[in-house]
Amino acid sequence: MKIDIPALKDRLIFLGWVAGLVIAASLLWSLTFSFRAGILLRSANRALAAIEDSRQLLSPLPRSAMGQVPLGCWFSFNDNDTDISGSFLVFTIIKGGILVPCGAELTSEGKVKDIVPLGRHAQKVIDRIPPGQIQIYTRRIESAAAAGKVVIADAE
């Protein structure tokens, strides 16, 4: 049995490059969480203000509180009209290959109180999403909230 050393060496170099790129991308993704969350926070607040919603996102919840949930980004929020604080998830619904940015307000029990479309296009598309598909997202959000214990109690 003859081993082709140059071909093996080339494959190992290629695998080393691929592994290095994957590690670099993973580090970049995890170390820029606060930067990405800050940009998303400002964008979501602008979208809520554009639709004249009184909710205001305050800060991203710590990643340790969220657990391993790849749904979106969790934020604490305050409703200026009712002085209620809670948790709010910014996520996307996929409808026909189109990403529809939405937010979900959670009650203190961890149930989805309201799904808010974030943006004018999202407001147009959300009505055409089947209720069954929205229920799937709702169940996933509620189970993620229960698993990660991200719910913030309502202020009195």
N, C-alpha and C positions, 0 to 999 in steps of 0.2 A: 504494500500500500504506500503510495507516494503522496506526500502532503505538499501542496503548492504554497510555499512560504510567502512569496510576494502577494498572492491573491488574499491569503489569510490576513496579512499585514494591512492591506488596503481595506478589507472589511472591518477590521478592528478600528482603524483610524476613522472610518465613516461612522461606525457605531459610537465612537467617542465624541465625535462632533455632534451627532444627534442627541446623545445624552447631555452634553454640555448646553446645547440650545434649550432643551427641555428644562433643565435645572435653572438656567438663566431666566427663562420665561416665567417659571414658577416663582422664583424670588421676586422678579419685577411685579408680578401680579399681587403677591401677598404683601410686599412692602409698600405698595402704593394705595392700599385700601383707604386710608384716611383722605388722601388727595381725591380719589375717585368718588368717595362718599360725599365729600364737600361739594364737588361739582354737581353731583346728583341732587343734593339738598337744595342748592340754589336754583337749579333748573325746576325741581318739583314745586318749590315755593312760588316761582314765577308762574308756573302753570296753574297752581291753585288760585293765585291772585287774578289771573286772566279770566278764570271762570267765576270770579267773585265768591270764592269759597273762604270762609272765615278761619279755616284751619291753617296753622303755621307750623312747619316742621322745625324742630329745635336743634337736635343733634343726632348723629348716628348712634345706635346702640352698640355697645362693645361686642366684638366678634365672639368673645367667649360666652356671652349670653345667648347667642344665636345658635350655637352648635354648628353642625355641618349641614346647613340647609342652602341649596343653591337656587332658591327662588328669586331673590332680589336683595334689597338692602333695607334693613329695619331702622326706623327712626322713632324718636320720641316726638310727640306733637302736643300743641295746645290749641284748643278751639277758643278763639277770642270772644265769641258770642256767649258761650255757655260756661267758660272757665273749666272745661274738662280736659284733663291730660290723659294720654294713653300712648299706645304704640301704633305705628303706621308702617305698612310695608309698601315700598315702591317696587313694582315688578312689571313684566310685560306679558300680555296675552298674545298668542300667535293665532292669527285668523287668516287663512288662505295664503300663508307665506309672508304676511305683513305683521310687523311687530306693533302692538297697540300698547303704549305706556299707560299703566293704571296704578292706582294706589288703593290699599285696603286698610280701613280703620278697624281696629280690633277693640272689643269691649273688655272690661276687666276680667271677664270669665274666659277670654281667649276665643270668642266667637267673632266672625266677621260681621261688623255692623253695616258697613257700606263699602262698595267698590266704586271708586271715583276715576273717571277717565281723565288723564292728564294731557290736555291739549285739545285743540279744535278738531283735528282729524280723529283723535280717539273718541271724541263725543259723537262723531258721525258714525264711526264703525261699531261702537259698543252696542248699539241697538240691533245690529245685524248678527251679533254673536249668539249662537243658540244657548238657551238657559242651561242645558246640560253641560256645555263646555265651561260655562261660568261656575257651575256647581263643582266641577272637578277642581278648578283653581281654588274655590272657596274651601273645599275639604283639605286640599294640600296645605293651604295657609294655616288653617286651624290646627292641623296635625303638627305642622312645623312650630307653631306657637306653643303647643302643649309640650312638644319634645324639647324645645329650646328654652321654655319658660321666659319668653320675651315680653309678656304682658305687664304693663305698668298699671298699677291701681288707679282708678279715677280719683281726682282730687275732690275733696268735699267742699 
